[in-house]
Amino acid sequence: MLYSNGIVSPDSETVKNAKSVDAILDATTDAQASKMIDVLIARQAPVRARTYSQKRSERVIELLDKIKDTANDWSYDELR
């Protein structure tokens, strides 16, 4: 994004060698940061599916079953 929109030079060593987004942001000028914000605002929001994959559904069901098993072991007799 930074290269393709001309925000930084294609031979920018800081961006090429950055180990994190923070390292890139720390090295940008106010003008570059402003351009990045403009580019991000102009991007379309990603289209997300409204359905879960089979694998994700199975993980959620498994997690819910574990939660239900834990809750089934709870006793409220001591609260009386």
ABEGO torsion letter per residue (X at the ends): XAAAAGABBAABAAAAABABAAAAAAABBAAAAAAAAAAAAABBBBBBBABBBAAAAAAAAAAAAAAAAAAAABBAAAAX
